[in-house]
Amino acid sequence: MNTRWPLIVVGAIAALIGGSLVVGGAAVLGAQMSLRDGDGFYTSSSYDVSTNSSAIALDGVDTDLGQWADSPLQPSDLGSIRVTTEATSEKAVFAGIARTSDVDRYLAGVAHDEVVDVHRRTLDIKAVPGGTVPDSPADQTFWVASSAGTGVQDLTWPVEDGRWSVVVMNLDGTASVDAVASAGARIAYLTPAALVLLTLGTLCLVGAVAAFRGPWARDLPAAPARPTPSPGSSPDDVAYPITATADLSAPPGRWLWTVKWILIVPHILILTVLWSAFVLTSVAAGVGILFTRRYPRRLFDFNVGVLRWTWRVGHYSYLSLSTDRYPPFTLQPAPYPATLDVAYPPQLSRGLVLVKWLLAVPHLLVVGILAGTTFGAANRPSVPLATGGLIGLLVLIAALHLALLRRYPNGLFDLLIGLNRWLFRVIGYIALMTDVYPPFRLDLGGAEPARGPVAAVEPHARQEETDVALTRRYDLRQPAQV
């Protein structure tokens, strides 16, 4: 029985799960090491809790921990809450935590403020009218945790099941509360949980490698040979299969860059749709590579066209700002001062399909510095036109140079094209268009550096020519030759 395909599927699933577990565990462990204070609390920003009424209350803090009722591990063992207050006037300030039902009875008829929503540094407040003067909060017996004083005061409360409220008011119950407050949480068992995630993720990745490199792997067709550098040269002398070029044959004018953000709106609208399709076709291509080791040619041509279109628009606008010639609306090659192409790979590795995003993390860190918000939000595809980062800064310098000196500095042009070349190499690698890992080098200049041959077929040979060759090879109507 051939176990090739079950092992491929198992390996792919294990790689996906393992990578997710490792990333999650590393994120949790990093937060535990860098975001907590000396007492182990994750602490919020300080909030102004000043009001002309008698109290400020944060109502309805639900801690639904009923599932721990029959467990030897008590809810209070899961963590604790800390509230820190500091009076900004001479009046002593009281802070307390109690069940919401008790707080509602205590503040019934009392003018106070309720916190409706909590933002990063501000609170949304709703005023509750009333005319009753409350008794001193320190005389109440329903508080489960409280603190009072004029200086910095901390109250710590082990988490319990129920619905709770946090109240800040003057110690004598009078109006005009004036204080600042912050909250913190200490969550138990996060470090052991992170270590468990890292361990399980590592085991899954080891299992994925074993599945991809099992005994059946020797029966697979050999991957295409990488080009061998000539004697005395290094692997960096081999050309990368993703090429991006540009020139200053149509130099930009002095002021048009100020309105290009309006002129490229039609392109942005179309590219937004095309990049949504780019993500889907890349996923579909990954499935195809898993089963056939080939990138479906029509999907490949489409994705190259999207990259090519994006590079033209970026060259015209704010990836390099190097021409005033309006980019054409086409996925196909066209005469333009900026070109991009990708050599079609004869075969691709199945094992790399689900881990290229992980292998590319070092490059993504660099690209984040180069292009700022290039990849946009994680929940939506975005057109990779730089809006910040080093590329954005250099483009701004080029724009100011155009405005003041009426020319584009050649050295800055070479640097910008090299940075963009790095950017598009990383995008193409993550989109599964090549197995060749992007080099950590800055190839400056509008033209690609002269290097050795690329380990792939001629860039974008016509699909019709490929189809004709295959037809001639497998045409059963031809008589057999003896």
C-alpha positions in Angstrom: 0.0 0.0 0.0 1.3 3.4 -0.9 1.4 5.6 2.2 2.6 8.7 0.4 -0.5 10.9 0.4 -1.7 10.1 4.0 1.7 11.1 5.3 1.8 14.3 3.2 -1.6 15.3 4.7 -0.6 14.3 8.2 2.7 16.2 7.8 0.9 19.3 6.5 -1.6 19.4 9.3 1.1 18.8 11.9 3.2 21.6 10.5 0.3 24.0 10.6 -0.7 23.1 14.2 2.9 23.0 15.4 3.7 26.4 13.9 0.6 27.9 15.5 1.4 26.4 18.9 5.0 27.6 18.8 4.1 31.1 17.8 1.3 31.2 20.5 3.6 29.8 23.2 6.4 32.2 22.3 4.0 35.2 22.4 2.7 34.2 25.9 6.2 33.5 27.2 7.4 36.9 25.8 4.5 38.7 27.5 5.3 37.0 30.8 8.9 38.1 30.6 8.5 41.7 29.4 5.0 43.1 30.1 4.6 42.3 33.8 5.7 44.5 36.7 7.8 43.4 39.7 4.8 41.8 41.4 3.7 39.8 38.4 0.8 42.1 37.4 -0.2 43.2 33.9 -1.1 46.9 34.7 -3.2 49.3 32.7 -2.6 53.0 32.1 -3.7 55.5 34.8 -7.2 56.9 34.5 -8.6 60.2 35.8 -11.5 59.3 38.1 -12.3 62.9 39.1 -16.1 63.8 39.4 -18.3 66.3 41.1 -20.7 63.5 42.3 -20.2 61.2 45.2 -18.7 58.1 43.5 -17.4 56.5 40.3 -18.5 52.9 39.8 -17.5 50.3 37.3 -20.4 47.9 37.4 -21.0 44.4 36.1 -17.6 42.8 36.1 -18.5 39.2 35.5 -16.3 36.3 36.6 -18.1 33.2 35.5 -15.9 30.5 37.3 -18.6 28.1 38.3 -16.9 25.3 36.4 -14.2 25.3 39.1 -16.7 24.6 41.9 -16.0 20.9 42.0 -12.3 21.2 41.2 -9.5 20.9 43.7 -8.1 24.0 42.0 -10.1 27.0 43.4 -11.1 30.0 41.4 -8.9 32.2 43.6 -5.9 30.2 42.5 -6.3 31.4 38.9 -5.2 34.9 39.6 -6.0 38.2 41.3 -7.0 41.8 40.6 -5.2 44.9 41.9 -6.7 48.4 42.0 -4.3 51.3 42.6 -5.6 54.7 43.6 -3.9 58.0 44.5 -5.7 61.1 45.7 -4.9 64.3 43.8 -6.4 66.5 46.5 -6.2 66.6 50.3 -9.2 64.4 50.8 -8.6 60.7 51.5 -9.9 58.4 48.8 -11.6 55.0 49.3 -11.6 52.2 46.7 -13.5 49.0 47.2 -14.7 45.8 45.4 -18.1 44.3 46.2 -20.9 42.4 44.6 -22.9 44.5 42.2 -26.2 43.9 44.1 -24.7 45.3 47.3 -23.2 48.3 45.5 -26.5 49.1 43.8 -28.3 49.1 47.1 -25.6 51.3 48.7 -25.7 53.9 45.9 -29.4 53.9 45.3 -30.5 57.5 45.3 -26.9 58.8 45.4 -25.6 61.0 42.6 -22.7 59.1 41.1 -21.0 58.3 37.7 -21.0 54.9 36.0 -18.2 53.8 33.7 -19.8 52.8 30.4 -16.7 51.9 28.5 -12.9 51.7 29.1 -10.5 52.9 26.4 -6.7 52.9 26.4 -6.4 56.1 28.4 -9.9 57.5 28.9 -13.2 56.4 30.4 -16.7 56.9 29.0 -18.9 58.1 31.9 -22.6 58.2 32.4 -24.0 60.4 35.2 -26.7 58.9 37.5 -28.7 61.6 39.3 -29.6 61.5 43.0 -29.8 63.6 46.1 -29.0 61.2 49.0 -25.7 61.7 50.9 -24.2 58.2 51.4 -22.8 56.9 54.6 -19.0 56.5 54.9 -18.0 53.6 52.6 -15.4 52.5 55.2 -18.4 51.7 57.6 -19.9 49.2 55.2 -19.3 45.5 55.7 -20.0 44.2 52.2 -16.7 45.0 50.7 -14.5 42.0 49.8 -11.4 44.2 49.3 -10.8 47.8 50.0 -8.2 50.5 50.5 -8.2 54.1 51.8 -5.8 57.0 52.2 -4.3 60.1 50.7 -1.2 58.6 49.1 -0.9 55.6 46.7 -3.2 52.8 47.9 -3.3 49.3 46.6 -6.1 46.7 47.1 -5.6 43.2 45.9 -8.5 40.8 45.5 -8.3 37.0 44.7 -10.7 36.4 41.9 -14.1 34.9 42.9 -17.1 33.8 41.0 -20.0 36.3 40.6 -20.8 39.7 39.4 -18.7 42.5 40.9 -18.4 46.3 41.0 -15.4 48.6 41.6 -16.2 51.8 43.4 -14.0 54.9 44.0 -15.2 57.7 46.3 -14.1 60.0 49.1 -13.5 58.3 52.5 -16.1 60.5 54.2 -18.7 59.9 51.4 -18.8 63.6 50.3 -19.0 64.7 46.7 -16.2 65.9 44.4 -13.9 62.9 44.1 -10.5 63.7 42.7 -8.1 60.9 42.1 -6.2 58.8 39.5 -6.5 55.0 39.4 -5.1 52.0 37.5 -6.0 48.3 37.4 -3.8 45.2 37.1 -4.3 41.5 36.8 -2.1 38.6 37.7 -2.9 35.4 35.9 -1.6 32.1 37.3 -0.2 29.2 35.3 0.6 31.3 32.1 4.2 30.4 32.1 3.6 26.6 32.4 0.9 26.9 29.8 3.4 28.7 27.4 6.0 26.0 28.0 3.4 23.3 27.3 2.4 25.1 24.0 6.1 25.3 23.0 6.7 21.6 23.8 3.6 20.4 21.9 4.4 22.7 19.0 7.9 21.4 18.7 6.7 17.8 18.8 4.2 18.6 16.0 6.9 20.2 13.9 9.3 17.2 14.5 6.4 14.9 13.5 5.8 17.0 10.3 9.5 16.7 9.4 9.4 13.0 9.9 6.3 12.7 7.8 7.8 14.7 4.9 11.1 12.9 5.1 9.8 9.4 5.8 10.9 6.3 4.0 8.5 7.0 1.1 10.4 10.3 0.3 13.1 8.4 -1.5 10.5 7.4 -4.1 9.6 10.9 -5.0 11.0 12.6 -8.1 14.1 14.5 -7.4 13.7 18.3 -7.0 15.2 20.4 -9.7 18.9 21.0 -9.2 19.9 24.4 -8.0 22.4 26.2 -10.2 26.0 25.6 -9.1 28.1 28.8 -8.8 31.3 28.8 -10.9 34.6 28.1 -9.1 35.7 31.0 -7.0 32.2 32.4 -6.7 29.6 32.2 -3.9 25.9 31.2 -3.8 25.1 34.9 -3.8 26.3 35.1 -7.3 23.2 33.2 -8.5 20.4 35.4 -9.8 17.2 35.4 -7.7 14.1 34.2 -9.6 12.1 37.3 -8.7 13.3 40.3 -10.6 12.3 44.0 -10.2 13.8 46.7 -12.4 13.2 50.4 -12.9 14.8 53.4 -14.5 14.7 57.2 -14.5 14.1 57.5 -18.3 10.9 59.5 -17.6 12.0 61.6 -14.6 9.4 63.0 -12.3 8.3 66.6 -12.3 8.6 69.1 -9.4 5.0 69.1 -8.0 2.9 66.3 -9.4 3.8 64.0 -6.4 1.5 66.2 -4.2 -1.6 64.9 -6.0 -0.6 61.4 -7.0 -2.5 60.0 -4.1 -5.6 61.2 -5.9 -4.5 60.1 -9.3 -3.8 56.5 -8.2 -7.3 56.0 -6.7 -8.6 54.0 -9.7 -5.6 51.7 -9.4 -6.0 51.3 -5.7 -9.7 50.3 -6.1 -8.7 47.7 -8.7 -5.7 46.4 -6.8 -7.7 46.0 -3.6 -9.8 43.5 -5.5 -6.8 41.9 -7.2 -5.0 41.5 -3.9 -8.0 39.8 -2.3 -7.9 37.4 -5.2 -4.1 37.1 -4.9 -4.5 35.7 -1.3 -7.1 33.2 -2.5 -5.1 32.0 -5.5 -2.0 31.6 -3.3 -3.9 29.3 -1.0 -5.3 27.4 -4.0 -1.8 27.1 -5.4 -0.5 25.8 -2.1 -3.0 23.0 -2.3 -1.9 22.3 -5.8 1.7 22.1 -4.8 0.9 19.7 -2.0 -0.5 17.2 -4.5 1.5 17.9 -7.7 4.6 19.8 -6.6 3.7 22.3 -9.3 2.3 25.8 -9.1 -0.7 25.9 -11.4 0.5 28.0 -14.3 -2.6 30.2 -14.8 -2.6 31.0 -11.1 1.1 31.8 -11.3 0.7 34.1 -14.2 -2.2 35.9 -12.5 -0.2 36.4 -9.3 2.8 37.6 -11.2 0.5 40.1 -13.0 -0.7 41.4 -9.7 2.8 41.9 -8.4 3.8 43.6 -11.7 0.8 46.0 -11.6 1.5 46.8 -8.0 5.2 47.6 -8.7 4.2 49.9 -11.6 1.8 51.8 -9.4 4.3 52.0 -6.5 7.0 53.2 -8.9 4.7 56.0 -10.1 3.5 56.8 -6.5 4.9 56.3 -3.1 7.1 53.2 -3.3 9.8 55.2 -5.2 8.1 58.3 -6.8 10.5 57.9 -9.8 8.3 58.7 -12.8 5.3 60.8 -13.8 4.3 58.4 -16.6 0.9 57.0 -15.6 0.9 53.2 -15.1 -1.2 51.1 -17.5 -4.2 49.1 -16.4 -3.0 45.6 -17.2 -1.6 42.4 -15.7 0.5 41.7 -18.7 4.0 43.0 -19.5 3.9 46.5 -21.0 6.5 49.2 -21.9 7.0 51.1 -18.7 9.9 52.4 -16.6 9.3 49.7 -14.0 9.1 46.0 -14.7 8.7 42.8 -12.5 8.9 39.2 -13.5 9.2 35.8 -11.8 10.8 32.7 -13.2 8.3 29.8 -13.3 9.6 26.9 -11.1 9.4 23.5 -12.7 8.8 21.9 -9.3 8.3 23.1 -5.7 8.8 21.4 -2.3 5.7 20.1 -0.6 7.2 20.3 2.8 7.8 24.1 2.5 4.3 25.0 1.6 3.0 25.4 5.2 6.2 26.7 6.8 7.4 29.4 4.4 5.6 32.0 6.5 7.5 30.8 9.5 10.8 30.7 7.7 10.2 34.2 6.4 9.8 35.7 9.9 13.4 37.2 9.9 12.7 38.9 6.5 9.2 40.1 7.7 10.9 41.9 10.6 13.2 43.6 8.1 10.3 44.4 5.8 8.3 45.9 8.7 11.2 48.4 9.1 11.5 49.0 5.4 7.8 49.5 4.5 6.0 50.2 7.8 2.4 49.2 7.3 3.0 47.4 4.0 1.1 44.2 4.9 -1.8 46.0 6.5 -4.1 44.6 9.1 -4.1 40.8 9.7 -7.8 40.5 9.0 -7.9 41.8 5.5 -5.7 41.8 2.4 -4.0 45.1 1.7 -2.2 46.6 -1.3 1.5 46.6 -0.5 2.1 50.3 -1.1 4.3 51.7 1.6 2.8 54.2 4.0 5.6 54.4 6.4 8.9 52.9 7.4 12.2 53.5 5.8 10.8 53.5 2.3 8.2 56.1 3.2 10.9 58.3 4.8 13.2 58.1 1.8 10.3 58.8 -0.6 9.5 61.9 1.4 13.1 63.0 1.2 13.0 62.4 -2.6 9.8 64.5 -2.9 11.4 67.4 -1.0 14.5 67.1 -3.1 12.3 67.4 -6.2 10.4 70.4 -4.9 13.6 72.3 -3.8 16.2 71.3 -6.3 14.0 70.1 -9.2 15.8 66.8 -9.7 15.8 63.2 -8.3 19.0 62.2 -6.6 20.5 59.1 -8.4 21.9 57.6 -5.2 18.5 57.8 -3.5 16.9 56.2 -6.5 19.3 53.2 -6.4 18.7 52.7 -2.7 14.9 52.9 -3.0 14.8 50.4 -5.9 17.0 48.0 -3.9 14.7 48.2 -0.8 11.6 47.6 -3.0 13.4 44.7 -4.7 13.9 43.1 -1.2 10.2 43.7 -0.4 8.8 42.0 -3.5 11.2 39.1 -3.2 9.8 38.4 0.3 6.2 38.7 -0.9 6.9 36.3 -3.8 8.5 33.8 -1.4 5.6 33.9 1.0 3.2 33.5 -1.9 4.9 30.2 -2.7 6.2 31.4 -6.0 9.7 30.1 -5.4 11.6 27.8 -3.0 14.7 29.9 -3.2 15.1 31.7 0.2 15.4 35.5 -0.3 18.9 36.6 0.2 19.8 39.0 3.0 21.4 41.5 0.6 20.6 44.9 -0.8 20.9 44.8 -4.6 21.1 48.5 -5.3 20.2 50.2 -8.6 17.5 50.1 -11.2 18.8 47.0 -13.0 19.2 43.6 -11.5 22.8 42.8 -10.7 24.5 40.6 -13.3 24.6 37.1 -11.8 24.5 33.4 -12.8 21.5 31.6 -14.2 18.2 31.1 -12.4 17.1 27.7 -11.3 13.9 27.8 -13.3 12.5 27.9 -16.8 12.6 31.0 -18.8 10.5 33.7 -17.1 7.0 33.5 -18.5 7.4 31.3 -21.5 4.1 31.4 -23.4 1.5 28.9 -22.0 0.6 28.0 -25.5 4.1 26.9 -26.3 4.1 24.7 -23.2 0.8 23.2 -24.1 1.9 22.4 -27.7 5.1 20.7 -26.4 3.1 18.5 -24.0 0.6 17.7 -26.8 3.4 16.6 -29.1 4.9 14.5 -26.4 1.7 12.7 -25.5 -0.2 12.7 -28.7 -1.6 9.2 -29.0 -2.6 9.8 -32.6 1.0 9.7 -33.7 2.0 6.2 -34.9 4.4 4.4 -32.7 7.9 4.5 -33.9 9.9 1.3 -34.1 
